[in-house]
Amino acid sequence: ICRGNAFRSIIAEACLNSLQIPRLHVQSRGTVAGDNPEANNLRFAEVQKLLERHNLLQFAKKTHAEQL
């Protein structure tokens, strides 16, 4: 469980899922990274751009901060 670490866990999720290991599915369920929703949305957009640059966006979740 990765608490307060929502953006690193999304990157880890995308990287591991991109390996396409049979019978392995990684799902990030990180909590919000701070108390500022606007900053969180901005950071999530930055993470999505990073993943896209590395051709990993398709392996990542579409939203962030799903509560446990």
All heavy atoms as TSV, in Angstrom:
chain	resi	resn	atom	element	x	y	z
A	1	ILE	N	N	0.856	-1.179	0.000
A	1	ILE	CA	C	0.000	0.000	0.000
A	1	ILE	C	C	0.888	1.223	0.000
A	1	ILE	O	O	1.790	1.351	0.801
A	1	ILE	CB	C	-0.936	0.020	1.234
A	1	ILE	CG1	C	-1.892	-1.165	1.164
A	1	ILE	CG2	C	-1.680	1.331	1.322
A	1	ILE	CD1	C	-2.758	-1.314	2.377
A	2	CYS	N	N	0.611	2.100	-0.913
A	2	CYS	CA	C	1.399	3.308	-1.100
A	2	CYS	C	C	0.506	4.507	-0.802
A	2	CYS	O	O	-0.328	4.877	-1.608
A	2	CYS	CB	C	1.891	3.318	-2.550
A	2	CYS	SG	S	2.992	4.649	-2.925
A	3	ARG	N	N	0.637	5.099	0.379
A	3	ARG	CA	C	-0.231	6.207	0.764
A	3	ARG	C	C	0.471	7.537	0.524
A	3	ARG	O	O	1.629	7.690	0.821
A	3	ARG	CB	C	-0.627	6.083	2.228
A	3	ARG	CG	C	-1.513	4.877	2.479
A	3	ARG	CD	C	-1.945	4.793	3.936
A	3	ARG	NE	N	-2.505	6.023	4.429
A	3	ARG	CZ	C	-3.777	6.409	4.307
A	3	ARG	NH1	N	-4.615	5.625	3.691
A	3	ARG	NH2	N	-4.201	7.549	4.806
A	4	GLY	N	N	-0.276	8.516	0.008
A	4	GLY	CA	C	0.281	9.843	-0.233
A	4	GLY	C	C	1.327	9.838	-1.341
A	4	GLY	O	O	2.180	10.701	-1.400
A	5	ASN	N	N	1.240	8.886	-2.211
A	5	ASN	CA	C	2.273	8.647	-3.205
A	5	ASN	C	C	1.637	8.424	-4.564
A	5	ASN	O	O	2.166	7.668	-5.372
A	5	ASN	CB	C	3.015	7.380	-2.788
A	5	ASN	CG	C	4.496	7.529	-2.857
A	5	ASN	OD1	O	4.987	8.548	-3.283
A	5	ASN	ND2	N	5.193	6.512	-2.445
A	6	ALA	N	N	0.506	9.050	-4.798
A	6	ALA	CA	C	-0.349	8.699	-5.934
A	6	ALA	C	C	0.370	8.746	-7.274
A	6	ALA	O	O	0.107	7.935	-8.140
A	6	ALA	CB	C	-1.568	9.619	-5.967
A	7	PHE	N	N	1.279	9.657	-7.461
A	7	PHE	CA	C	1.856	9.822	-8.793
A	7	PHE	C	C	2.988	8.848	-9.061
A	7	PHE	O	O	3.127	8.352	-10.164
A	7	PHE	CB	C	2.261	11.273	-9.004
A	7	PHE	CG	C	1.084	12.178	-8.763
A	7	PHE	CD1	C	1.023	12.986	-7.654
A	7	PHE	CD2	C	-0.008	12.144	-9.612
A	7	PHE	CE1	C	-0.088	13.782	-7.419
A	7	PHE	CE2	C	-1.125	12.931	-9.384
A	7	PHE	CZ	C	-1.160	13.749	-8.282
A	8	ARG	N	N	3.780	8.525	-8.063
A	8	ARG	CA	C	4.806	7.498	-8.274
A	8	ARG	C	C	4.171	6.140	-8.480
A	8	ARG	O	O	4.661	5.333	-9.262
A	8	ARG	CB	C	5.784	7.463	-7.107
A	8	ARG	CG	C	6.748	8.620	-7.127
A	8	ARG	CD	C	7.729	8.496	-6.019
A	8	ARG	NE	N	7.020	8.668	-4.757
A	8	ARG	CZ	C	7.504	9.306	-3.715
A	8	ARG	NH1	N	8.707	9.810	-3.757
A	8	ARG	NH2	N	6.812	9.435	-2.620
A	9	SER	N	N	3.080	5.876	-7.795
A	9	SER	CA	C	2.438	4.570	-7.950
A	9	SER	C	C	1.813	4.408	-9.335
A	9	SER	O	O	1.802	3.311	-9.890
A	9	SER	CB	C	1.391	4.331	-6.851
A	9	SER	OG	O	0.333	5.248	-6.930
A	10	ILE	N	N	1.341	5.492	-9.932
A	10	ILE	CA	C	0.798	5.431	-11.295
A	10	ILE	C	C	1.917	5.117	-12.290
A	10	ILE	O	O	1.740	4.327	-13.222
A	10	ILE	CB	C	0.083	6.747	-11.653
A	10	ILE	CG1	C	-1.185	6.896	-10.814
A	10	ILE	CG2	C	-0.241	6.810	-13.142
A	10	ILE	CD1	C	-1.814	8.262	-10.875
A	11	ILE	N	N	3.077	5.725	-12.082
A	11	ILE	CA	C	4.215	5.442	-12.959
A	11	ILE	C	C	4.639	3.980	-12.815
A	11	ILE	O	O	4.874	3.294	-13.814
A	11	ILE	CB	C	5.382	6.400	-12.646
A	11	ILE	CG1	C	4.993	7.833	-13.013
A	11	ILE	CG2	C	6.649	5.973	-13.381
A	11	ILE	CD1	C	5.958	8.887	-12.506
A	12	ALA	N	N	4.708	3.492	-11.591
A	12	ALA	CA	C	5.076	2.087	-11.366
A	12	ALA	C	C	4.054	1.151	-12.003
A	12	ALA	O	O	4.419	0.143	-12.623
A	12	ALA	CB	C	5.187	1.815	-9.868
A	13	GLU	N	N	2.772	1.485	-11.859
A	13	GLU	CA	C	1.706	0.685	-12.466
A	13	GLU	C	C	1.898	0.585	-13.980
A	13	GLU	O	O	1.856	-0.511	-14.555
A	13	GLU	CB	C	0.348	1.305	-12.149
A	13	GLU	CG	C	-0.803	0.688	-12.901
A	13	GLU	CD	C	-2.101	1.466	-12.735
A	13	GLU	OE1	O	-2.199	2.318	-11.839
A	13	GLU	OE2	O	-3.016	1.199	-13.522
A	14	ALA	N	N	2.123	1.709	-14.628
A	14	ALA	CA	C	2.269	1.725	-16.080
A	14	ALA	C	C	3.504	0.939	-16.521
A	14	ALA	O	O	3.444	0.162	-17.481
A	14	ALA	CB	C	2.346	3.162	-16.588
A	15	CYS	N	N	4.605	1.127	-15.814
A	15	CYS	CA	C	5.837	0.417	-16.179
A	15	CYS	C	C	5.664	-1.090	-16.051
A	15	CYS	O	O	6.032	-1.848	-16.952
A	15	CYS	CB	C	6.997	0.892	-15.311
A	15	CYS	SG	S	7.542	2.562	-15.693
A	16	LEU	N	N	5.105	-1.540	-14.936
A	16	LEU	CA	C	4.925	-2.985	-14.736
A	16	LEU	C	C	3.915	-3.570	-15.711
A	16	LEU	O	O	4.132	-4.648	-16.268
A	16	LEU	CB	C	4.514	-3.275	-13.299
A	16	LEU	CG	C	5.638	-3.104	-12.274
A	16	LEU	CD1	C	5.085	-3.161	-10.856
A	16	LEU	CD2	C	6.707	-4.158	-12.476
A	17	ASN	N	N	2.814	-2.874	-15.942
A	17	ASN	CA	C	1.814	-3.389	-16.891
A	17	ASN	C	C	2.366	-3.430	-18.315
A	17	ASN	O	O	1.978	-4.288	-19.110
A	17	ASN	CB	C	0.532	-2.565	-16.838
A	17	ASN	CG	C	-0.314	-2.925	-15.638
A	17	ASN	OD1	O	-0.297	-4.048	-15.156
A	17	ASN	ND2	N	-1.072	-1.963	-15.144
A	18	SER	N	N	3.291	-2.518	-18.641
A	18	SER	CA	C	3.857	-2.503	-19.989
A	18	SER	C	C	4.698	-3.747	-20.276
A	18	SER	O	O	4.913	-4.095	-21.433
A	18	SER	CB	C	4.700	-1.247	-20.215
A	18	SER	OG	O	5.936	-1.341	-19.522
A	19	LEU	N	N	5.150	-4.413	-19.241
A	19	LEU	CA	C	5.933	-5.642	-19.431
A	19	LEU	C	C	5.076	-6.795	-19.940
A	19	LEU	O	O	5.599	-7.776	-20.456
A	19	LEU	CB	C	6.614	-6.042	-18.117
A	19	LEU	CG	C	7.618	-5.029	-17.566
A	19	LEU	CD1	C	8.125	-5.478	-16.206
A	19	LEU	CD2	C	8.761	-4.806	-18.530
A	20	GLN	N	N	3.766	-6.661	-19.771
A	20	GLN	CA	C	2.788	-7.644	-20.255
A	20	GLN	C	C	3.148	-9.069	-19.835
A	20	GLN	O	O	3.172	-9.990	-20.639
A	20	GLN	CB	C	2.611	-7.522	-21.758
A	20	GLN	CG	C	2.067	-6.159	-22.141
A	20	GLN	CD	C	1.857	-5.981	-23.620
A	20	GLN	OE1	O	2.657	-6.406	-24.431
A	20	GLN	NE2	N	0.734	-5.351	-23.961
A	21	ILE	N	N	3.407	-9.223	-18.550
A	21	ILE	CA	C	3.700	-10.533	-17.985
A	21	ILE	C	C	2.387	-11.301	-17.853
A	21	ILE	O	O	1.417	-10.784	-17.291
A	21	ILE	CB	C	4.378	-10.383	-16.609
A	21	ILE	CG1	C	5.716	-9.641	-16.790
A	21	ILE	CG2	C	4.577	-11.741	-15.948
A	21	ILE	CD1	C	6.368	-9.226	-15.492
A	22	PRO	N	N	2.329	-12.519	-18.370
A	22	PRO	CA	C	1.082	-13.295	-18.299
A	22	PRO	C	C	0.570	-13.404	-16.859
A	22	PRO	O	O	1.339	-13.617	-15.927
A	22	PRO	CB	C	1.473	-14.670	-18.840
A	22	PRO	CG	C	2.665	-14.409	-19.702
A	22	PRO	CD	C	3.399	-13.259	-19.037
A	23	ARG	N	N	-0.724	-13.239	-16.702
A	23	ARG	CA	C	-1.445	-13.362	-15.427
A	23	ARG	C	C	-1.029	-12.314	-14.387
A	23	ARG	O	O	-1.312	-12.471	-13.213
A	23	ARG	CB	C	-1.316	-14.765	-14.853
A	23	ARG	CG	C	-1.908	-15.837	-15.752
A	23	ARG	CD	C	-1.965	-17.216	-15.117
A	23	ARG	NE	N	-0.793	-17.594	-14.362
A	23	ARG	CZ	C	0.230	-18.313	-14.827
A	23	ARG	NH1	N	0.246	-18.732	-16.054
A	23	ARG	NH2	N	1.236	-18.616	-14.035
A	24	LEU	N	N	-0.349	-11.250	-14.803
A	24	LEU	CA	C	0.022	-10.178	-13.888
A	24	LEU	C	C	-0.680	-8.903	-14.316
A	24	LEU	O	O	-0.544	-8.453	-15.455
A	24	LEU	CB	C	1.539	-9.935	-13.876
A	24	LEU	CG	C	1.989	-8.741	-13.021
A	24	LEU	CD1	C	1.771	-9.032	-11.537
A	24	LEU	CD2	C	3.432	-8.402	-13.302
A	25	HIS	N	N	-1.458	-8.331	-13.413
A	25	HIS	CA	C	-2.089	-7.034	-13.656
A	25	HIS	C	C	-1.832	-6.173	-12.430
A	25	HIS	O	O	-2.194	-6.550	-11.319
A	25	HIS	CB	C	-3.594	-7.171	-13.895
A	25	HIS	CG	C	-4.265	-5.846	-14.061
A	25	HIS	ND1	N	-4.119	-5.077	-15.196
A	25	HIS	CD2	C	-5.037	-5.139	-13.214
A	25	HIS	CE1	C	-4.800	-3.956	-15.038
A	25	HIS	NE2	N	-5.358	-3.969	-13.840
A	26	VAL	N	N	-1.198	-5.047	-12.620
A	26	VAL	CA	C	-0.872	-4.133	-11.540
A	26	VAL	C	C	-1.877	-2.997	-11.563
A	26	VAL	O	O	-2.194	-2.457	-12.619
A	26	VAL	CB	C	0.558	-3.576	-11.716
A	26	VAL	CG1	C	0.894	-2.596	-10.608
A	26	VAL	CG2	C	1.557	-4.716	-11.763
A	27	GLN	N	N	-2.384	-2.647	-10.381
A	27	GLN	CA	C	-3.369	-1.574	-10.299
A	27	GLN	C	C	-3.018	-0.651	-9.151
A	27	GLN	O	O	-2.953	-1.075	-7.999
A	27	GLN	CB	C	-4.760	-2.156	-10.110
A	27	GLN	CG	C	-5.846	-1.141	-10.221
A	27	GLN	CD	C	-7.222	-1.790	-10.238
A	27	GLN	OE1	O	-7.361	-2.971	-9.915
A	27	GLN	NE2	N	-8.216	-1.047	-10.609
A	28	SER	N	N	-2.765	0.597	-9.462
A	28	SER	CA	C	-2.439	1.598	-8.466
A	28	SER	C	C	-3.723	2.096	-7.806
A	28	SER	O	O	-4.695	2.402	-8.472
A	28	SER	CB	C	-1.715	2.762	-9.144
A	28	SER	OG	O	-1.598	3.837	-8.256
A	29	ARG	N	N	-3.696	2.189	-6.520
A	29	ARG	CA	C	-4.825	2.732	-5.756
A	29	ARG	C	C	-4.346	3.805	-4.788
A	29	ARG	O	O	-4.805	3.894	-3.670
A	29	ARG	CB	C	-5.511	1.620	-4.949
A	29	ARG	CG	C	-6.173	0.599	-5.807
A	29	ARG	CD	C	-7.551	1.074	-6.114
A	29	ARG	NE	N	-8.254	0.018	-6.848
A	29	ARG	CZ	C	-9.308	0.237	-7.558
A	29	ARG	NH1	N	-9.791	1.443	-7.651
A	29	ARG	NH2	N	-9.892	-0.733	-8.192
A	30	GLY	N	N	-3.405	4.628	-5.225
A	30	GLY	CA	C	-2.832	5.637	-4.348
A	30	GLY	C	C	-3.847	6.657	-3.869
A	30	GLY	O	O	-4.857	6.900	-4.513
A	31	THR	N	N	-3.563	7.241	-2.715
A	31	THR	CA	C	-4.388	8.327	-2.204
A	31	THR	C	C	-3.860	9.644	-2.758
A	31	THR	O	O	-2.842	9.684	-3.435
A	31	THR	CB	C	-4.372	8.347	-0.665
A	31	THR	OG1	O	-3.026	8.511	-0.237
A	31	THR	CG2	C	-4.940	7.071	-0.100
A	32	VAL	N	N	-4.530	10.724	-2.472
A	32	VAL	CA	C	-4.119	12.025	-2.999
A	32	VAL	C	C	-2.748	12.411	-2.460
A	32	VAL	O	O	-2.372	12.044	-1.358
A	32	VAL	CB	C	-5.145	13.129	-2.661
A	32	VAL	CG1	C	-6.446	12.879	-3.368
A	32	VAL	CG2	C	-5.354	13.257	-1.179
A	33	ALA	N	N	-2.003	13.146	-3.243
A	33	ALA	CA	C	-0.658	13.587	-2.858
A	33	ALA	C	C	-0.751	15.020	-2.332
A	33	ALA	O	O	-0.351	15.967	-2.990
A	33	ALA	CB	C	0.276	13.505	-4.049
A	34	GLY	N	N	-1.328	15.199	-1.182
A	34	GLY	CA	C	-1.483	16.519	-0.585
A	34	GLY	C	C	-2.942	16.929	-0.545
A	34	GLY	O	O	-3.826	16.196	-0.955
A	35	ASP	N	N	-3.176	18.120	-0.038
A	35	ASP	CA	C	-4.538	18.601	0.168
A	35	ASP	C	C	-4.993	19.621	-0.866
A	35	ASP	O	O	-6.006	20.270	-0.685
A	35	ASP	CB	C	-4.661	19.226	1.562
A	35	ASP	CG	C	-4.465	18.200	2.656
A	35	ASP	OD1	O	-4.821	17.030	2.429
A	35	ASP	OD2	O	-3.966	18.578	3.731
A	36	ASN	N	N	-4.258	19.795	-1.948
A	36	ASN	CA	C	-4.585	20.798	-2.948
A	36	ASN	C	C	-5.053	20.111	-4.236
A	36	ASN	O	O	-4.233	19.691	-5.049
A	36	ASN	CB	C	-3.352	21.666	-3.219
A	36	ASN	CG	C	-3.650	22.811	-4.149
A	36	ASN	OD1	O	-4.583	22.756	-4.942
A	36	ASN	ND2	N	-2.827	23.845	-4.073
A	37	PRO	N	N	-6.381	19.989	-4.433
A	37	PRO	CA	C	-6.903	19.292	-5.614
A	37	PRO	C	C	-6.411	19.870	-6.934
A	37	PRO	O	O	-6.135	19.126	-7.869
A	37	PRO	CB	C	-8.417	19.439	-5.482
A	37	PRO	CG	C	-8.659	19.718	-4.044
A	37	PRO	CD	C	-7.455	20.453	-3.557
A	38	GLU	N	N	-6.280	21.191	-7.032
A	38	GLU	CA	C	-5.811	21.798	-8.274
A	38	GLU	C	C	-4.370	21.399	-8.572
A	38	GLU	O	O	-4.028	21.072	-9.713
A	38	GLU	CB	C	-5.941	23.319	-8.200
A	38	GLU	CG	C	-7.378	23.795	-8.243
A	38	GLU	CD	C	-7.487	25.310	-8.164
A	38	GLU	OE1	O	-6.558	26.008	-8.643
A	38	GLU	OE2	O	-8.489	25.797	-7.640
A	39	ALA	N	N	-3.529	21.398	-7.555
A	39	ALA	CA	C	-2.137	20.988	-7.736
A	39	ALA	C	C	-2.065	19.507	-8.104
A	39	ALA	O	O	-1.251	19.109	-8.935
A	39	ALA	CB	C	-1.330	21.270	-6.476
A	40	ASN	N	N	-2.917	18.698	-7.482
A	40	ASN	CA	C	-2.951	17.270	-7.804
A	40	ASN	C	C	-3.337	17.045	-9.260
A	40	ASN	O	O	-2.746	16.207	-9.943
A	40	ASN	CB	C	-3.921	16.531	-6.886
A	40	ASN	CG	C	-3.372	16.347	-5.490
A	40	ASN	OD1	O	-2.174	16.255	-5.299
A	40	ASN	ND2	N	-4.254	16.301	-4.519
A	41	ASN	N	N	-4.332	17.772	-9.741
A	41	ASN	CA	C	-4.754	17.630	-11.142
A	41	ASN	C	C	-3.643	18.047	-12.096
A	41	ASN	O	O	-3.418	17.399	-13.120
A	41	ASN	CB	C	-6.025	18.434	-11.411
A	41	ASN	CG	C	-7.236	17.816	-10.746
A	41	ASN	OD1	O	-7.285	16.613	-10.508
A	41	ASN	ND2	N	-8.221	18.634	-10.438
A	42	LEU	N	N	-2.942	19.120	-11.750
A	42	LEU	CA	C	-1.834	19.584	-12.579
A	42	LEU	C	C	-0.715	18.544	-12.596
A	42	LEU	O	O	-0.177	18.203	-13.657
A	42	LEU	CB	C	-1.308	20.922	-12.065
A	42	LEU	CG	C	-0.157	21.537	-12.835
A	42	LEU	CD1	C	-0.542	21.807	-14.283
A	42	LEU	CD2	C	0.289	22.821	-12.160
A	43	ARG	N	N	-0.365	18.026	-11.440
A	43	ARG	CA	C	0.695	17.019	-11.362
A	43	ARG	C	C	0.302	15.756	-12.112
A	43	ARG	O	O	1.120	15.149	-12.798
A	43	ARG	CB	C	0.998	16.716	-9.893
A	43	ARG	CG	C	2.093	15.690	-9.662
A	43	ARG	CD	C	3.443	16.082	-10.274
A	43	ARG	NE	N	3.899	17.385	-9.900
A	43	ARG	CZ	C	4.725	17.661	-8.901
A	43	ARG	NH1	N	5.202	16.694	-8.173
A	43	ARG	NH2	N	5.076	18.884	-8.648
A	44	PHE	N	N	-0.962	15.344	-12.008
A	44	PHE	CA	C	-1.415	14.157	-12.730
A	44	PHE	C	C	-1.277	14.361	-14.237
A	44	PHE	O	O	-0.828	13.463	-14.961
A	44	PHE	CB	C	-2.866	13.829	-12.367
A	44	PHE	CG	C	-3.387	12.586	-13.025
A	44	PHE	CD1	C	-2.854	11.351	-12.722
A	44	PHE	CD2	C	-4.403	12.659	-13.956
A	44	PHE	CE1	C	-3.334	10.196	-13.332
A	44	PHE	CE2	C	-4.891	11.520	-14.580
A	44	PHE	CZ	C	-4.352	10.286	-14.258
A	45	ALA	N	N	-1.612	15.548	-14.719
A	45	ALA	CA	C	-1.456	15.856	-16.149
A	45	ALA	C	C	0.011	15.779	-16.555
A	45	ALA	O	O	0.345	15.286	-17.637
A	45	ALA	CB	C	-2.033	17.236	-16.458
A	46	GLU	N	N	0.905	16.237	-15.690
A	46	GLU	CA	C	2.340	16.155	-15.969
A	46	GLU	C	C	2.797	14.701	-16.048
A	46	GLU	O	O	3.601	14.338	-16.909
A	46	GLU	CB	C	3.134	16.897	-14.898
A	46	GLU	CG	C	2.945	18.394	-14.923
A	46	GLU	CD	C	3.585	19.083	-13.724
A	46	GLU	OE1	O	4.122	18.379	-12.831
A	46	GLU	OE2	O	3.539	20.316	-13.677
A	47	VAL	N	N	2.294	13.874	-15.136
A	47	VAL	CA	C	2.642	12.447	-15.135
A	47	VAL	C	C	2.129	11.786	-16.413
A	47	VAL	O	O	2.834	10.983	-17.032
A	47	VAL	CB	C	2.097	11.747	-13.876
A	47	VAL	CG1	C	2.206	10.241	-13.995
A	47	VAL	CG2	C	2.832	12.229	-12.637
A	48	GLN	N	N	0.923	12.145	-16.834
A	48	GLN	CA	C	0.389	11.579	-18.070
A	48	GLN	C	C	1.265	11.953	-19.268
A	48	GLN	O	O	1.527	11.122	-20.134
A	48	GLN	CB	C	-1.043	12.052	-18.304
A	48	GLN	CG	C	-2.034	11.371	-17.378
A	48	GLN	CD	C	-3.441	11.830	-17.656
A	48	GLN	OE1	O	-3.719	13.020	-17.720
A	48	GLN	NE2	N	-4.325	10.866	-17.829
A	49	LYS	N	N	1.745	13.184	-19.319
A	49	LYS	CA	C	2.630	13.608	-20.412
A	49	LYS	C	C	3.939	12.833	-20.381
A	49	LYS	O	O	4.455	12.431	-21.425
A	49	LYS	CB	C	2.890	15.114	-20.323
A	49	LYS	CG	C	1.702	15.959	-20.699
A	49	LYS	CD	C	2.015	17.427	-20.527
A	49	LYS	CE	C	0.763	18.267	-20.733
A	49	LYS	NZ	N	1.010	19.687	-20.451
A	50	LEU	N	N	4.472	12.633	-19.192
A	50	LEU	CA	C	5.699	11.856	-19.045
A	50	LEU	C	C	5.503	10.430	-19.561
A	50	LEU	O	O	6.324	9.921	-20.339
A	50	LEU	CB	C	6.116	11.817	-17.572
A	50	LEU	CG	C	7.260	10.871	-17.222
A	50	LEU	CD1	C	8.587	11.420	-17.747
A	50	LEU	CD2	C	7.319	10.656	-15.732
A	51	LEU	N	N	4.409	9.805	-19.157
A	51	LEU	CA	C	4.123	8.444	-19.603
A	51	LEU	C	C	3.915	8.388	-21.118
A	51	LEU	O	O	4.366	7.453	-21.778
A	51	LEU	CB	C	2.905	7.891	-18.870
A	51	LEU	CG	C	3.096	7.650	-17.367
A	51	LEU	CD1	C	1.773	7.296	-16.714
A	51	LEU	CD2	C	4.141	6.578	-17.115
A	52	GLU	N	N	3.275	9.404	-21.651
A	52	GLU	CA	C	3.045	9.445	-23.101
A	52	GLU	C	C	4.372	9.553	-23.858
A	52	GLU	O	O	4.572	8.876	-24.872
A	52	GLU	CB	C	2.131	10.611	-23.452
A	52	GLU	CG	C	1.731	10.643	-24.909
A	52	GLU	CD	C	0.676	11.700	-25.181
A	52	GLU	OE1	O	0.688	12.757	-24.510
A	52	GLU	OE2	O	-0.151	11.460	-26.062
A	53	ARG	N	N	5.283	10.385	-23.348
A	53	ARG	CA	C	6.595	10.530	-24.002
A	53	ARG	C	C	7.349	9.206	-24.053
A	53	ARG	O	O	8.166	8.980	-24.930
A	53	ARG	CB	C	7.444	11.570	-23.269
A	53	ARG	CG	C	7.110	12.990	-23.628
A	53	ARG	CD	C	8.206	13.968	-23.221
A	53	ARG	NE	N	8.699	13.817	-21.865
A	53	ARG	CZ	C	8.221	14.468	-20.802
A	53	ARG	NH1	N	7.216	15.306	-20.931
A	53	ARG	NH2	N	8.752	14.282	-19.613
A	54	HIS	N	N	7.082	8.350	-23.098
A	54	HIS	CA	C	7.779	7.058	-23.027
A	54	HIS	C	C	6.902	5.902	-23.528
A	54	HIS	O	O	7.214	4.741	-23.268
A	54	HIS	CB	C	8.248	6.805	-21.598
A	54	HIS	CG	C	9.316	7.756	-21.167
A	54	HIS	ND1	N	10.638	7.592	-21.486
A	54	HIS	CD2	C	9.239	8.919	-20.470
A	54	HIS	CE1	C	11.341	8.593	-20.994
A	54	HIS	NE2	N	10.514	9.414	-20.377
A	55	ASN	N	N	5.828	6.242	-24.222
A	55	ASN	CA	C	4.898	5.242	-24.785
A	55	ASN	C	C	4.336	4.299	-23.730
A	55	ASN	O	O	4.171	3.102	-23.979
A	55	ASN	CB	C	5.580	4.447	-25.905
A	55	ASN	CG	C	5.971	5.323	-27.064
A	55	ASN	OD1	O	5.196	6.168	-27.500
A	55	ASN	ND2	N	7.185	5.165	-27.546
A	56	LEU	N	N	4.040	4.825	-22.550
A	56	LEU	CA	C	3.501	4.023	-21.454
A	56	LEU	C	C	2.092	4.441	-21.038
A	56	LEU	O	O	1.487	3.788	-20.194
A	56	LEU	CB	C	4.421	4.109	-20.227
A	56	LEU	CG	C	5.806	3.499	-20.387
A	56	LEU	CD1	C	6.668	3.832	-19.188
A	56	LEU	CD2	C	5.705	2.007	-20.598
A	57	LEU	N	N	1.575	5.503	-21.620
A	57	LEU	CA	C	0.278	6.031	-21.180
A	57	LEU	C	C	-0.837	4.999	-21.303
A	57	LEU	O	O	-1.704	4.920	-20.440
A	57	LEU	CB	C	-0.084	7.296	-21.950
A	57	LEU	CG	C	-1.345	8.022	-21.499
A	57	LEU	CD1	C	-1.253	8.415	-20.030
A	57	LEU	CD2	C	-1.588	9.243	-22.357
A	58	GLN	N	N	-0.787	4.177	-22.328
A	58	GLN	CA	C	-1.838	3.178	-22.530
A	58	GLN	C	C	-1.892	2.145	-21.403
A	58	GLN	O	O	-2.891	1.460	-21.234
A	58	GLN	CB	C	-1.627	2.465	-23.862
A	58	GLN	CG	C	-0.342	1.647	-23.918
A	58	GLN	CD	C	-0.135	1.016	-25.260
A	58	GLN	OE1	O	-1.075	0.735	-25.973
A	58	GLN	NE2	N	1.124	0.795	-25.614
A	59	PHE	N	N	-0.833	2.033	-20.616
A	59	PHE	CA	C	-0.772	1.046	-19.546
A	59	PHE	C	C	-1.127	1.638	-18.180
A	59	PHE	O	O	-1.087	0.948	-17.168
A	59	PHE	CB	C	0.628	0.433	-19.482
A	59	PHE	CG	C	1.023	-0.246	-20.754
A	59	PHE	CD1	C	1.925	0.345	-21.619
A	59	PHE	CD2	C	0.480	-1.470	-21.099
A	59	PHE	CE1	C	2.295	-0.276	-22.800
A	59	PHE	CE2	C	0.835	-2.094	-22.281
A	59	PHE	CZ	C	1.744	-1.498	-23.126
A	60	ALA	N	N	-1.462	2.926	-18.149
A	60	ALA	CA	C	-1.754	3.613	-16.888
A	60	ALA	C	C	-3.247	3.831	-16.707
A	60	ALA	O	O	-4.011	3.832	-17.671
A	60	ALA	CB	C	-1.034	4.960	-16.854
A	61	LYS	N	N	-3.627	4.066	-15.470
A	61	LYS	CA	C	-5.027	4.394	-15.179
A	61	LYS	C	C	-5.378	5.757	-15.755
A	61	LYS	O	O	-4.496	6.567	-16.036
A	61	LYS	CB	C	-5.290	4.377	-13.688
A	61	LYS	CG	C	-4.535	5.460	-12.938
A	61	LYS	CD	C	-4.968	5.628	-11.519
A	61	LYS	CE	C	-4.606	4.415	-10.725
A	61	LYS	NZ	N	-5.082	4.462	-9.370
A	62	LYS	N	N	-6.656	6.005	-15.932
A	62	LYS	CA	C	-7.115	7.255	-16.549
A	62	LYS	C	C	-7.413	8.344	-15.523
A	62	LYS	O	O	-7.550	9.504	-15.877
A	62	LYS	CB	C	-8.371	7.004	-17.378
A	62	LYS	CG	C	-8.196	5.906	-18.422
A	62	LYS	CD	C	-7.095	6.216	-19.398
A	62	LYS	CE	C	-6.973	5.134	-20.436
A	62	LYS	NZ	N	-5.627	4.673	-20.676
A	63	THR	N	N	-7.532	7.964	-14.258
A	63	THR	CA	C	-7.796	8.927	-13.192
A	63	THR	C	C	-6.805	8.688	-12.054
A	63	THR	O	O	-6.169	7.644	-11.993
A	63	THR	CB	C	-9.232	8.779	-12.636
A	63	THR	OG1	O	-9.373	7.469	-12.089
A	63	THR	CG2	C	-10.269	9.009	-13.710
A	64	HIS	N	N	-6.725	9.632	-11.158
A	64	HIS	CA	C	-5.822	9.451	-10.027
A	64	HIS	C	C	-6.611	9.526	-8.725
A	64	HIS	O	O	-7.801	9.834	-8.718
A	64	HIS	CB	C	-4.721	10.507	-10.036
A	64	HIS	CG	C	-5.179	11.871	-9.651
A	64	HIS	ND1	N	-5.166	12.311	-8.344
A	64	HIS	CD2	C	-5.659	12.899	-10.367
A	64	HIS	CE1	C	-5.635	13.535	-8.295
A	64	HIS	NE2	N	-5.928	13.924	-9.517
A	65	ALA	N	N	-5.934	9.224	-7.649
A	65	ALA	CA	C	-6.444	9.422	-6.283
A	65	ALA	C	C	-7.680	8.587	-5.956
A	65	ALA	O	O	-8.590	9.073	-5.313
A	65	ALA	CB	C	-6.718	10.901	-6.041
A	66	GLU	N	N	-7.688	7.363	-6.381
A	66	GLU	CA	C	-8.765	6.468	-5.947
A	66	GLU	C	C	-8.521	6.127	-4.482
A	66	GLU	O	O	-7.416	5.735	-4.115
A	66	GLU	CB	C	-8.778	5.203	-6.787
A	66	GLU	CG	C	-9.069	5.485	-8.244
A	66	GLU	CD	C	-8.840	4.276	-9.099
A	66	GLU	OE1	O	-7.726	3.739	-9.092
A	66	GLU	OE2	O	-9.813	3.864	-9.759
A	67	GLN	N	N	-9.521	6.294	-3.675
A	67	GLN	CA	C	-9.341	6.044	-2.247
A	67	GLN	C	C	-9.361	4.549	-1.946
A	67	GLN	O	O	-10.058	3.787	-2.584
A	67	GLN	CB	C	-10.435	6.751	-1.444
A	67	GLN	CG	C	-10.348	8.258	-1.510
A	67	GLN	CD	C	-9.042	8.785	-0.951
A	67	GLN	OE1	O	-8.584	8.345	0.103
A	67	GLN	NE2	N	-8.415	9.727	-1.636
A	68	LEU	N	N	-8.582	4.174	-0.970
A	68	LEU	CA	C	-8.520	2.774	-0.560
A	68	LEU	C	C	-9.772	2.386	0.193
A	68	LEU	O	O	-10.391	3.149	0.831
A	68	LEU	CB	C	-7.311	2.531	0.340
A	68	LEU	CG	C	-5.961	2.854	-0.300
A	68	LEU	CD1	C	-4.861	2.735	0.746
A	68	LEU	CD2	C	-5.688	1.928	-1.446
